[in-house]
């Protein structure tokens, strides 16, 4: 396969937000990718094209309706190639959280009192609370795979006693939106399949950073969000065909009852779905291959290689600063370019305000909805974590700006 030459300058040129200056005429540095990336030009173009050339609802005989029907099919096939699933297994919704609650409601008939649902301490609560809700509705019990406090990974030593014959569902995040840890989801799902449990993957933080394979994971249900990988605010669900067909969702009586449409209640966000097509085309353009799946996989490899350089640079710097408490797995653990840390003696909100006001650095603070982790590592009394997360448009030069900003903050704090 021909190697694609990655140019961060060419990538940055495709993100209009990177060219926007604030009132002080300083370009922003977007280090908040895990909370949502900037939107690529191809996404914007497809959204505007759909809006400007006429919008319509589905199943009409006129041109704009026919165009919209075709758009949804195009988008589902693009997602199918991105995730390696069938286009009939792809459904759209408001966001990952809303889709998860919808799916949780549909799974209710499959559980009873005494059954068990397994979640993790490392996950975003969107892959925890819908299943806790389901357990309360059905009388099932929730069990947590604990986090290893030293390694910042899931502690799998007791996995066989956590996933048992009573286990009916196992929900795992593919990677942590807080620490960047890439979980051993495939291994956990293999154990789940031995007891015929339904497997659920939260890929929201994974899809922006590495190639996800729905089939290889042995995942029955997978969620992701387009706004985390350069696109619009749109939730995506992939559900295995045999399970999808068996599930019943609340819907209007005349609405379709076949897959994947029965999960898509009401009129969808067609302009966002158009944008999603442009977003996936951007990733595809970064790679080479005989078909779109291959090009998307290669494109993600290119993104990984660039982000690995950024990741190494920032990690080496943060580890060199005595005042930094870095919450990160050991080097041998595969991670995304996402860093959670605290600064000794400085409230996290005060730090991010300084970064924003003095250097126009977009860096977030808080618990990032990984609130169980904020209980395991009690951090909220000083504002939670500071989080830096990279996207393919970030640069080594931007990291140098952060280095200066942090040193200035530490110097200022030492004088107070």
Phi and psi in degrees as a GROMACS rama.xvg file:
@    title "Ramachandran Plot"
@    xaxis  label "Phi"
@    yaxis  label "Psi"
@TYPE xy
-63.6612  136.487  UNK-2
-81.4327  136.258  UNK-3
-92.5027  131.67  UNK-4
-84.9627  117.211  UNK-5
-85.4948  131.111  UNK-6
-124.208  112.266  UNK-7
-65.8031  -29.2073  UNK-8
-65.6343  -41.8071  UNK-9
-67.1759  -36.9425  UNK-10
-65.5844  -47.4583  UNK-11
-61.0783  -32.8963  UNK-12
-64.348  -16.8938  UNK-13
-93.7462  6.64477  UNK-14
-121.523  97.8858  UNK-15
-56.2274  -33.8778  UNK-16
-61.5835  -25.9902  UNK-17
-71.0129  -15.7243  UNK-18
-97.3898  0.841751  UNK-19
-91.2771  125.727  UNK-20
-98.3108  152.558  UNK-21
-85.9072  -170.617  UNK-22
-62.8146  -24.5015  UNK-23
-91.6877  7.7199  UNK-24
61.6514  41.1637  UNK-25
-115.972  129.077  UNK-26
-68.1705  137.289  UNK-27
-73.7688  153.217  UNK-28
-113.971  113.274  UNK-29
-92.1785  98.5455  UNK-30
-107.486  22.6749  UNK-31
-111.204  31.2883  UNK-32
-53.3226  -40.4575  UNK-33
-61.9752  -24.0397  UNK-34
-86.2798  -14.8247  UNK-35
148.077  127.569  UNK-36
-84.8515  170.469  UNK-37
-75.1638  161.715  UNK-38
-94.9187  131.656  UNK-39
-75.9934  150.982  UNK-40
-58.3594  -37.998  UNK-41
-61.3862  -33.4061  UNK-42
-66.8259  -48.1989  UNK-43
-59.6161  -43.5  UNK-44
-61.1919  -44.1208  UNK-45
-68.1719  -36.6259  UNK-46
-63.6603  -47.5822  UNK-47
-65.1568  -38.7104  UNK-48
-59.7199  -44.7658  UNK-49
-64.383  -41.4337  UNK-50
-69.664  -45.1015  UNK-51
-76.289  -23.5477  UNK-52
-99.5025  9.96643  UNK-53
107.204  122.26  UNK-54
-104.565  157.277  UNK-55
-162.084  165.285  UNK-56
-85.9055  -179.609  UNK-57
-85.2652  163.878  UNK-58
67.2624  23.6472  UNK-59
-91.637  172.323  UNK-60
-93.903  -8.18457  UNK-61
-92.883  165.506  UNK-62
-62.2375  -43.6598  UNK-63
-69.0967  -31.4156  UNK-64
-70.8261  -42.1252  UNK-65
-62.0534  -39.0663  UNK-66
-62.0104  -40.7764  UNK-67
-68.7978  -40.5762  UNK-68
-55.8603  -46.3333  UNK-69
-65.9698  -36.5727  UNK-70
-60.414  -46.6545  UNK-71
-63.0126  -38.7848  UNK-72
-67.6489  -39.3466  UNK-73
-60.4726  -45.4606  UNK-74
-65.9222  -41.7338  UNK-75
-64.4322  -37.8154  UNK-76
-69.2908  -36.3769  UNK-77
-63.6416  -43.328  UNK-78
-65.6684  -39.8059  UNK-79
-58.1668  -40.2456  UNK-80
-71.2624  -33.5988  UNK-81
-67.1785  -40.6385  UNK-82
-101.6  -8.74971  UNK-83
62.4798  61.2704  UNK-84
-140.434  -177.179  UNK-85
-86.1633  148.343  UNK-86
-64.2413  -23.4046  UNK-87
-76.1134  -8.74126  UNK-88
-98.6043  2.43845  UNK-89
-105.698  128.303  UNK-90
-132.522  152.254  UNK-91
-110.949  156.079  UNK-92
-159.876  -173.206  UNK-93
-62.4223  -47.3462  UNK-94
-167.803  175.132  UNK-95
-61.0327  -43.1678  UNK-96
-61.9174  -46.8727  UNK-97
-62.0442  -43.1537  UNK-98
-63.4255  -39.4946  UNK-99
-63.2616  -40.9601  UNK-100
-67.0915  -37.7237  UNK-101
-61.0234  -46.1385  UNK-102
-66.0069  -38.7687  UNK-103
-58.4702  -42.7805  UNK-104
-61.35  -39.2729  UNK-105
-71.403  -24.5695  UNK-106
-82.647  -7.28404  UNK-107
-52.5581  -44.0869  UNK-108
-64.9007  -14.8791  UNK-109
-88.9465  -4.99695  UNK-110
-120.788  155.7  UNK-111
-144.988  171.75  UNK-112
-58.941  133.563  UNK-113
98.8558  -18.423  UNK-114
-71.6264  164.118  UNK-115
-127.847  142.751  UNK-116
-119.755  133.014  UNK-117
-110.483  127.23  UNK-118
-128.51  -173.438  UNK-119
-130.276  158.713  UNK-120
-76.4454  -16.6654  UNK-121
-88.0664  -12.263  UNK-122
-81.2939  154.376  UNK-123
-58.4106  142.537  UNK-124
-66.0489  -14.7573  UNK-125
-65.8988  -19.9073  UNK-126
-107.653  21.9434  UNK-127
-128.459  -56.9122  UNK-128
-65.6433  -36.0679  UNK-129
-59.2672  -32.9075  UNK-130
-82.8035  -29.1238  UNK-131
-65.1552  -41.6972  UNK-132
-57.7438  -45.0056  UNK-133
-63.1499  -40.1043  UNK-134
-63.5645  -42.045  UNK-135
-63.8113  -36.2906  UNK-136
-71.1015  -26.522  UNK-137
-113.838  -9.12913  UNK-138
84.2663  9.36648  UNK-139
-74.9246  166.182  UNK-140
-108.526  140.355  UNK-141
-102.222  131.253  UNK-142
-120.96  142.67  UNK-143
-107.307  132.964  UNK-144
-77.7221  120.364  UNK-145
-75.79  162.917  UNK-146
-93.5799  140.327  UNK-147
-77.8079  112.861  UNK-148
-64.7025  -26.1608  UNK-149
-84.8608  -40.9471  UNK-150
-95.3073  -12.2696  UNK-151
57.9393  34.0783  UNK-152
-122.251  170.772  UNK-153
-72.0005  135.687  UNK-154
-86.8657  104.868  UNK-155
-99.3621  10.3493  UNK-156
-63.6805  -30.2286  UNK-157
-105.537  24.6675  UNK-158
-58.4303  -39.6958  UNK-159
-66.9647  -24.329  UNK-160
-90.9997  -14.5859  UNK-161
-86.9845  -45.4654  UNK-162
-96.827  110.677  UNK-163
-126.764  -174.076  UNK-164
-63.0997  -19.2142  UNK-165
-82.2373  -13.1059  UNK-166
-72.4732  126.444  UNK-167
-111.148  -20.712  UNK-168
-146.386  141.385  UNK-169
-132.185  120.561  UNK-170
-115.934  120.864  UNK-171
-132.126  136.841  UNK-172
-80.6947  136.402  UNK-173
-70.08  -30.4889  UNK-174
-154.332  153.268  UNK-175
-81.9338  130.209  UNK-176
-76.4143  -2.8195  UNK-177
-103.994  -56.1204  UNK-178
-98.6251  -14.4382  UNK-179
83.4296  -5.53592  UNK-180
-55.4502  127.867  UNK-181
-89.5236  115.014  UNK-182
-77.3233  157.887  UNK-183
-83.8127  60.6805  UNK-184
-63.691  -41.3273  UNK-185
-61.303  -43.0819  UNK-186
-62.5454  -43.6233  UNK-187
-66.4934  -41.6175  UNK-188
-67.0594  -33.8432  UNK-189
-61.8514  -40.9793  UNK-190
-64.445  -41.0494  UNK-191
-62.5773  -38.2913  UNK-192
-68.5095  -25.1198  UNK-193
-65.7884  -24.0871  UNK-194
-110.13  15.2189  UNK-195
60.703  34.5671  UNK-196
-83.8632  150.169  UNK-197
-75.2186  132.703  UNK-198
-106.899  132.67  UNK-199
-126.276  126.298  UNK-200
-114.899  127.921  UNK-201
-93.1626  106.479  UNK-202
-105.359  15.8048  UNK-203
-58.3903  -44.9904  UNK-204
-87.3293  -10.1146  UNK-205
-85.7744  -46.9799  UNK-206
-55.8556  -34.8428  UNK-207
-68.5382  -14.7391  UNK-208
-121.76  -24.4229  UNK-209
-153.496  159.679  UNK-210
-68.8573  130.602  UNK-211
-108.172  134.23  UNK-212
-121.951  101.333  UNK-213
-57.359  -40.7758  UNK-214
-71.0523  -47.3969  UNK-215
-63.9992  -33.4952  UNK-216
-67.5095  -19.0235  UNK-217
59.1267  40.8097  UNK-218
-89.7928  136.093  UNK-219
-88.6995  -33.8519  UNK-220
-137.284  136.419  UNK-221
-140.179  139.649  UNK-222
-122.65  145.657  UNK-223
-153.041  172.578  UNK-224
-133.503  127.799  UNK-225
-65.8609  -29.5635  UNK-226
-73.7212  -7.54498  UNK-227
-88.5752  -12.2546  UNK-228
-129.828  58.5584  UNK-229
76.5593  14.8081  UNK-230
-121.576  -160.096  UNK-231
-84.8908  169.945  UNK-232
-74.583  100.158  UNK-233
-154.885  129.911  UNK-234
-91.585  147.767  UNK-235
-130.807  133.448  UNK-236
-124.632  137.81  UNK-237
-119.429  126.692  UNK-238
-130.705  129.529  UNK-239
-53.2457  136.4  UNK-240
-52.334  -48.6521  UNK-241
-64.936  -36.1982  UNK-242
-74.6302  -44.2029  UNK-243
-55.9281  -44.9246  UNK-244
-65.9089  -27.9974  UNK-245
-83.0893  -18.0672  UNK-246
-84.1897  147.229  UNK-247
-116.955  129.374  UNK-248
-115.021  145.158  UNK-249
-59.1064  130.566  UNK-250
-157.683  165.853  UNK-251
-71.2039  145.665  UNK-252
-54.6643  -44.1106  UNK-253
-85.8578  -2.26187  UNK-254
-67.2323  155.669  UNK-255
-57.5395  145.418  UNK-256
-117.831  13.936  UNK-257
-103.942  162.179  UNK-258
-84.3518  149.73  UNK-259
-91.283  6.30217  UNK-260
-70.2586  -23.7209  UNK-261
-68.7074  -17.0418  UNK-262
-84.7502  -18.8228  UNK-263
-93.2991  83.6955  UNK-264
-75.3464  133.168  UNK-265
73.6107  -174.298  UNK-266
-75.5524  131.459  UNK-267
-79.8257  168.363  UNK-268
-82.5994  82.8643  UNK-269
-63.0754  -37.2475  UNK-270
-67.4804  -35.3092  UNK-271
-67.9229  -38.6882  UNK-272
-63.6477  -37.9759  UNK-273
-61.076  -43.3884  UNK-274
-62.0123  -36.9709  UNK-275
-57.8306  -38.2128  UNK-276
-60.0588  -42.117  UNK-277
-67.1315  -35.0313  UNK-278
-64.2279  -47.3568  UNK-279
-66.5753  -34.2088  UNK-280
-62.1372  -35.6048  UNK-281
-61.854  -47.9472  UNK-282
-61.5495  -42.7308  UNK-283
-59.6827  -36.6425  UNK-284
-66.8101  -17.5105  UNK-285
-83.5501  -12.3111  UNK-286
-121.431  174.059  UNK-287
-127.795  160.105  UNK-288
161.36  174.241  UNK-289
-79.6263  -22.7068  UNK-290
-144.819  174.058  UNK-291
-63.9689  -40.3718  UNK-292
-57.1367  -46.0195  UNK-293
-64.2962  -41.2831  UNK-294
-66.6007  -37.4747  UNK-295
-67.2905  -41.8285  UNK-296
-61.3782  -44.0245  UNK-297
-66.2504  -38.3313  UNK-298
-61.9315  -40.1917  UNK-299
-67.8563  -34.3123  UNK-300
-63.1795  -39.1425  UNK-301
-64.2291  -43.7168  UNK-302
-61.364  -45.1725  UNK-303
-57.6363  -45.6882  UNK-304
-61.56  -41.8204  UNK-305
-67.056  -45.6878  UNK-306
-67.6441  -28.7647  UNK-307
-62.3398  -38.0572  UNK-308
-65.2138  -43.2082  UNK-309
-64.0285  -42.1282  UNK-310
-61.2303  -45.1966  UNK-311
-64.0197  -41.9474  UNK-312
-62.9007  -47.2123  UNK-313
-70.1648  -39.7065  UNK-314
-62.3331  -45.0733  UNK-315
-59.6055  -39.7607  UNK-316
-67.7812  -50.3661  UNK-317
-60.9104  -37.8227  UNK-318
-69.1192  -18.2331  UNK-319
-88.0205  -7.15032  UNK-320
-100.519  113.577  UNK-321
-60.0298  -29.7833  UNK-322
-77.8626  -4.9052  UNK-323
-95.0544  127.479  UNK-324
-102.007  106.116  UNK-325
-96.9799  127.447  UNK-326
-101.186  90.592  UNK-327
-150.883  140.898  UNK-328
-67.8169  159.051  UNK-329
-57.2113  162.139  UNK-330
-61.3207  -28.9749  UNK-331
-73.4366  -14.0904  UNK-332
-84.8451  130.491  UNK-333
-71.0209  133.926  UNK-334
-139.375  157.71  UNK-335
-86.0964  166.492  UNK-336
-78.7021  61.6982  UNK-337
-129.346  123.767  UNK-338
-122.624  130.075  UNK-339
-115.477  129.142  UNK-340
-152.242  166.199  UNK-341
-127.664  154.153  UNK-342
-110.799  121.282  UNK-343
-57.1435  128.302  UNK-344
81.128  3.68719  UNK-345
-130.05  125.938  UNK-346
-63.1649  137.625  UNK-347
-61.3329  -36.9629  UNK-348
-67.8877  -38.1086  UNK-349
-61.1828  -40.417  UNK-350
-64.6653  -47.978  UNK-351
-68.8811  -30.8779  UNK-352
-64.3723  -41.2711  UNK-353
-61.9305  -47.8702  UNK-354
-59.1778  -40.7259  UNK-355
-71.1691  -47.4518  UNK-356
-73.353  -36.548  UNK-357
-93.5272  -28.2755  UNK-358
-129.675  1.58532  UNK-359
54.8203  38.8782  UNK-360
-91.8675  125.236  UNK-361
-91.2701  93.4887  UNK-362
-129.853  133.083  UNK-363
-100.34  163.121  UNK-364
-138.981  160.516  UNK-365
129.329  -152.506  UNK-366
-105.548  -11.7786  UNK-367
56.9543  31.0138  UNK-368
64.197  8.46015  UNK-369
-93.5171  55.7431  UNK-370
-71.0945  -23.2773  UNK-371
-64.3005  -37.9829  UNK-372
-62.5539  -34.2818  UNK-373
-71.6454  -15.4165  UNK-374
-88.94  -40.1641  UNK-375
-63.2896  -43.543  UNK-376
-113.086  90.4439  UNK-377
-61.8349  105.991  UNK-378
-125.246  -7.75131  UNK-379
-73.772  -16.3985  UNK-380
-67.4519  -19.3508  UNK-381
-117.393  27.8549  UNK-382
92.6219  7.97884  UNK-383
78.3351  -156.401  UNK-384
-91.3586  159.301  UNK-385
-98.0483  134.705  UNK-386
-125.666  131.01  UNK-387
-117.948  127.539  UNK-388
-135.48  134.218  UNK-389
-95.3452  157.769  UNK-390
-129.174  169.684  UNK-391
-66.2887  -11.5355  UNK-392
-89.8362  -1.63031  UNK-393
-80.9585  157.841  UNK-394
-133.986  163.492  UNK-395
-64.2554  -32.6889  UNK-396
-64.0267  -36.4405  UNK-397
-66.6225  -35.874  UNK-398
-63.4571  -36.0782  UNK-399
-63.0608  -36.1022  UNK-400
-62.9335  -43.708  UNK-401
-62.7996  -41.4831  UNK-402
-56.0686  -47.2079  UNK-403
-62.654  -42.3593  UNK-404
-62.0585  -44.2857  UNK-405
-65.3138  -42.6991  UNK-406
-63.056  -38.9849  UNK-407
-64.9337  -40.5814  UNK-408
-63.3932  -44.3865  UNK-409
-65.1136  -39.098  UNK-410
-64.599  -44.7633  UNK-411
-62.7411  -41.8352  UNK-412
-66.4962  -35.0843  UNK-413
-68.4283  -21.68  UNK-414
-89.31  -13.7402  UNK-415
